[in-house]
Structures are given as structure tokens and as C-alpha cells.
Amino acid sequence: MSTENKTKINRLITQWTPGTPGVTSYLNASGFGRDLLVKYKNSGWLESFGRGAYIRSGDTVDWLGALYSLQQQLALTVHAGGKTALEMQGYAHYLPAKQQKVFLYGPQGLILPSWFTGDRFGVTLVLTRTNMLPPDRAQGFSEFKERGFSVRIAAPERAAMEMLHLVPRRVGFDEALLIMENLVTLRPDVVQKLLAACHSVKVKRLFLYMAERCAHPWVSKLDISKVDLGRGKRMIVPNGRYDAKYRITVPAGREEMPA
């Protein structure tokens, strides 16, 4: 191998973030053409990670490392949110020994590369494409550090609303309520801004219903008059009890909220 090629492969390996895949288009733009990448693969420096991505030989990549590459190399607007983000930040009702289902969120029209599949990581990836909340509202996100890199995830306030967006189809009402009970320390200013920006009447009503039912102290600091709760009724679950204050149908047996 020539000195130039040794220098180049050393630069590639040195700059590579362990535990993450390298996207082919990103590597190409960084000066590593397709032919050179194939050469590195044949020489044992790299391994194919499905169509359009490589990993360092012998490296182990999980869904977090792959998410890092989606965000940092492809600049895709996708993040871990909902139940997953709440679990990662310690708000789950109980923590599973191993994550089996990962909830990801992105805008409508988002397309993920073919190499990003749950089968590869041993988890079920649940991708929700929605414009319910703005993707660029900085206060609705936080950074989660994993080994030598970090990924963007939903902050607890945003994650709670994302979770409720999936009630009851993918997240049970009672499960969501149990998790909401843990959200004692939400920031009321962030909640206020997200409620004002949220486009889902169902989510806003359900969020406020559960927060009041849990008697969280931060609820008293919200100005509900500035939140558009829409018109008409919303059925959260069939054959349930109608809550007159928030005009939603919740599971039977839940006590009436104060008017």
C-alpha cells in the first residue's frame, strides 16, 4: 500500500466514530470514493452494513449508533421519542431488561435508508411520521450521550405528547397514564410552548386530562386559555366514559375530572 493510501485509510479509521455506521454518500463527500471503499472492504478494513453503509471491521452497531448516522451524516429529521425517549431519561413505569420496541418520530414524507432496519439491531422499530409538533422547536429536544457520541431525542415534555399521539393504537391508555404519573418535574414553560405549537387537539386534551388527574404541581402554572383545544368531542377509547371538561371519551371507571 502506498504512503498516500496508508495516510488516507488512517484518516478514515481515526475519524470514524466507533459504534456507528458510515453512510456511503457521506464518505464519498469526505473524499472516499466508491472504488476506494470497496478496496478497503476487500482489504478487511471495512464491512458492508447493507446497501449504502459500512462499519469498521469487527465493530458492533446498535440502533443508537445507526440513529447517530441518520442525524449527523444524512441530516435526517428523525429522533427517538415517545415512550422510548421517556425510558431513556428514566421516566418509564418500569425499565425492561432489554429494549424490544423503539419509537422513532419524524415529519411526514420522511424516508429512511434500507440499511436502517430493526432486524439488524434486534428491536422492533416503530416510525411515526407526523407534523403534530414542529421539528425545529429546540426546547422540545435534548441530547442523549452513548459511549463516544450523542443523539437527539425528545425532551420529556415533547416525548409525553408524542406518546399520547399513539394512544390507544400502539400505547395503552393505562400504560400511558402510569408513565404520566412519573412526570412530576416537567418544565411548565416548555409544556406551554409545546401545547401552543401542537396541531393535535386529541393530544392536547389527553395530555391536560392526564396531567390534572395526576395532580402534577406544574399544571397550575399553565395558561390553558392560550391553548387551542378545538371544537367537538374526541373519542380516545370506544365504549368509554365521557369527560365533560376536556370532551374526550376515556376508559370507564375513571373518576370525573373537576369542571
VMD Tcl script that draws the C-alpha trace (Angstrom):
set ca {
  {0.00 0.00 0.00}
  {1.36 3.40 -0.95}
  {2.12 6.04 1.66}
  {-0.77 8.14 0.37}
  {-3.21 5.24 0.72}
  {-1.92 4.43 4.23}
  {-2.43 8.05 5.25}
  {-5.93 8.04 3.82}
  {-7.05 4.83 5.50}
  {-5.52 6.01 8.77}
  {-7.50 9.24 8.49}
  {-10.70 7.31 7.79}
  {-10.26 4.93 10.73}
  {-9.13 7.68 13.11}
  {-12.09 9.94 12.31}
  {-14.64 7.12 12.39}
  {-16.93 7.24 15.42}
  {-16.89 3.74 16.96}
  {-20.28 2.06 17.18}
  {-21.72 3.94 14.20}
  {-22.06 3.11 10.50}
  {-20.52 5.25 7.80}
  {-23.03 6.23 5.11}
  {-21.60 5.78 1.62}
  {-22.76 9.17 0.34}
  {-21.21 10.88 3.36}
  {-17.94 9.00 2.94}
  {-17.89 9.88 -0.76}
  {-18.33 13.56 0.07}
  {-15.45 13.24 2.57}
  {-13.08 12.12 -0.17}
  {-13.51 8.35 -0.07}
  {-14.89 7.24 -3.43}
  {-16.86 4.07 -4.01}
  {-13.92 2.21 -5.56}
  {-11.72 3.09 -2.60}
  {-14.35 1.92 -0.13}
  {-14.66 -1.39 -1.96}
  {-10.87 -1.70 -1.80}
  {-10.91 -1.07 1.95}
  {-13.65 -3.66 2.33}
  {-11.69 -6.25 0.35}
  {-8.62 -5.47 2.46}
  {-10.52 -6.14 5.67}
  {-10.70 -2.59 7.00}
  {-14.42 -2.20 6.46}
  {-17.51 -4.39 6.39}
  {-20.68 -3.82 4.39}
  {-23.65 -2.74 6.51}
  {-26.35 -3.24 3.97}
  {-26.77 -1.20 0.82}
  {-25.36 2.29 1.27}
  {-23.39 1.93 4.50}
  {-20.23 0.44 6.02}
  {-18.94 -0.28 9.51}
  {-15.39 -0.72 10.78}
  {-14.40 -4.38 10.71}
  {-15.29 -6.10 13.97}
  {-17.36 -3.18 15.24}
  {-20.79 -3.64 16.80}
  {-23.52 -1.17 15.87}
  {-26.88 -0.86 17.62}
  {-29.88 1.29 16.75}
  {-28.48 4.28 18.63}
  {-25.31 4.26 16.58}
  {-27.34 3.97 13.41}
  {-29.58 6.85 14.53}
  {-26.47 8.95 15.06}
  {-25.50 8.45 11.43}
  {-29.00 9.29 10.23}
  {-28.88 12.56 12.13}
  {-25.24 13.56 11.66}
  {-24.31 12.16 8.26}
  {-27.63 12.24 6.39}
  {-29.05 15.22 8.33}
  {-32.43 13.48 8.57}
  {-35.06 14.95 10.87}
  {-35.67 11.81 12.88}
  {-35.32 11.27 16.62}
  {-36.07 8.82 19.40}
  {-39.25 9.99 21.09}
  {-42.42 8.96 22.89}
  {-42.10 6.00 25.24}
  {-38.52 5.31 24.16}
  {-37.27 8.80 24.99}
  {-39.06 8.68 28.35}
  {-37.47 5.31 29.13}
  {-34.04 6.62 28.19}
  {-34.48 9.52 30.61}
  {-35.70 7.40 33.50}
  {-39.43 8.14 33.37}
  {-40.72 4.69 32.44}
  {-43.12 2.91 34.76}
  {-40.68 0.02 34.66}
  {-37.48 -0.48 32.72}
  {-37.32 -3.61 30.55}
  {-34.13 -5.65 30.76}
  {-33.69 -5.07 27.05}
  {-35.48 -2.69 24.74}
  {-37.71 -4.63 22.39}
  {-39.54 -1.75 20.73}
  {-38.03 1.59 19.74}
  {-40.27 4.56 18.94}
  {-38.90 6.99 16.38}
  {-40.54 10.17 15.12}
  {-40.06 12.26 12.02}
  {-42.01 14.54 9.68}
  {-44.47 13.29 7.11}
  {-42.68 12.18 3.96}
  {-39.57 11.03 5.81}
  {-37.79 8.15 4.04}
  {-35.17 6.11 5.89}
  {-32.40 4.19 4.12}
  {-32.87 0.48 3.51}
  {-29.95 -0.47 5.79}
  {-31.77 1.01 8.80}
  {-33.93 -1.95 9.79}
  {-34.93 -3.30 13.17}
  {-33.97 -6.85 12.25}
  {-30.36 -5.72 12.11}
  {-30.50 -4.35 15.66}
  {-32.71 -6.95 17.32}
  {-35.52 -4.49 18.03}
  {-38.85 -3.50 16.51}
  {-38.59 -0.01 15.07}
  {-41.86 1.94 15.20}
  {-41.54 5.01 12.99}
  {-44.26 7.63 13.32}
  {-44.36 10.23 10.57}
  {-46.26 13.23 11.87}
  {-46.23 17.01 11.77}
  {-48.01 17.17 15.11}
  {-45.14 19.21 16.59}
  {-42.58 21.42 14.80}
  {-39.32 19.56 14.13}
  {-37.17 22.61 14.89}
  {-38.51 23.64 18.30}
  {-35.22 23.45 20.20}
  {-36.73 23.35 23.67}
  {-38.52 20.14 22.84}
  {-35.30 18.16 22.44}
  {-32.31 17.02 24.45}
  {-29.10 15.11 23.80}
  {-28.53 11.54 24.93}
  {-24.88 10.52 25.26}
  {-23.94 6.99 24.32}
  {-20.29 5.98 24.61}
  {-18.40 8.32 22.26}
  {-21.35 10.01 20.58}
  {-24.72 11.58 21.32}
  {-28.09 11.52 19.58}
  {-31.02 13.91 19.57}
  {-34.05 12.64 21.47}
  {-37.31 14.21 22.58}
  {-37.20 16.02 25.92}
  {-39.72 14.64 28.46}
  {-42.33 17.31 27.68}
  {-42.31 16.56 23.96}
  {-41.92 12.81 24.48}
  {-45.07 12.71 26.62}
  {-47.11 14.31 23.85}
  {-45.60 12.00 21.25}
  {-46.52 9.01 23.41}
  {-50.12 10.20 23.74}
  {-50.32 10.61 19.97}
  {-50.14 6.79 19.78}
  {-52.84 6.11 22.41}
  {-54.60 3.72 22.15}
  {-53.38 2.15 18.87}
  {-49.79 1.44 19.87}
  {-49.66 2.56 23.51}
  {-52.32 1.54 26.01}
  {-54.28 4.22 27.88}
  {-53.41 2.79 31.33}
  {-49.75 2.36 30.43}
  {-49.55 5.99 29.27}
  {-51.28 7.17 32.46}
  {-48.79 5.26 34.63}
  {-45.90 6.90 32.79}
  {-47.56 10.32 33.05}
  {-47.68 9.84 36.83}
  {-43.87 9.90 36.84}
  {-43.64 13.26 35.07}
  {-43.62 15.36 38.23}
  {-40.78 17.66 37.17}
  {-41.85 18.79 33.71}
  {-40.97 22.39 32.90}
  {-44.21 24.41 32.64}
  {-42.71 26.96 30.22}
  {-41.70 24.20 27.82}
  {-45.07 22.48 28.21}
  {-46.83 25.76 27.47}
  {-44.87 26.37 24.27}
  {-45.35 22.81 23.03}
  {-49.08 22.87 23.74}
  {-49.36 26.11 21.79}
  {-47.41 24.60 18.88}
  {-49.15 21.19 18.90}
  {-51.51 20.57 15.97}
  {-53.33 17.61 17.55}
  {-56.46 18.50 19.53}
  {-56.64 14.94 20.81}
  {-53.10 15.04 22.20}
  {-53.56 18.41 23.91}
  {-56.81 17.38 25.59}
  {-55.49 13.98 26.67}
  {-52.23 15.49 27.95}
  {-54.08 18.01 30.11}
  {-56.62 15.42 31.29}
  {-53.89 13.05 32.46}
  {-51.70 15.80 33.94}
  {-54.61 17.08 36.04}
  {-55.62 13.57 37.03}
  {-52.04 13.01 38.28}
  {-52.24 16.33 40.20}
  {-48.85 17.50 38.98}
  {-47.90 20.86 40.52}
  {-46.66 22.31 37.22}
  {-50.20 22.19 35.80}
  {-51.21 25.23 37.88}
  {-48.55 27.28 36.10}
  {-50.05 26.69 32.65}
  {-52.29 29.22 30.94}
  {-54.87 26.95 29.33}
  {-56.70 29.94 27.85}
  {-53.83 30.29 25.38}
  {-54.13 26.69 24.19}
  {-56.47 25.93 21.28}
  {-58.41 22.85 22.37}
  {-60.61 22.82 19.27}
  {-64.30 22.08 18.98}
  {-66.42 18.97 19.26}
  {-65.80 15.69 21.02}
  {-62.90 13.27 20.67}
  {-63.17 9.51 21.29}
  {-59.94 8.19 22.81}
  {-61.34 4.72 23.52}
  {-64.65 3.14 22.41}
  {-67.42 2.39 24.90}
  {-65.80 4.60 27.50}
  {-66.86 7.39 29.82}
  {-67.24 10.92 28.53}
  {-65.14 13.53 30.32}
  {-67.10 16.78 30.07}
  {-64.21 19.13 30.85}
  {-61.93 18.00 28.02}
  {-64.66 16.47 25.85}
  {-62.91 13.14 25.44}
  {-64.04 9.56 25.94}
  {-61.77 7.74 28.39}
  {-61.94 4.20 29.78}
  {-64.93 3.57 32.01}
  {-64.28 3.62 35.73}
  {-62.12 6.75 35.65}
  {-63.47 9.34 38.07}
  {-64.91 12.53 36.65}
  {-62.47 15.42 36.34}
  {-63.47 18.62 38.15}
  {-65.24 21.12 35.91}
}
mol new
graphics top color blue
foreach p $ca { graphics top sphere $p radius 0.5 }
foreach p [lrange $ca 0 end-1] q [lrange $ca 1 end] { graphics top cylinder $p $q radius 0.2 }
display resetview
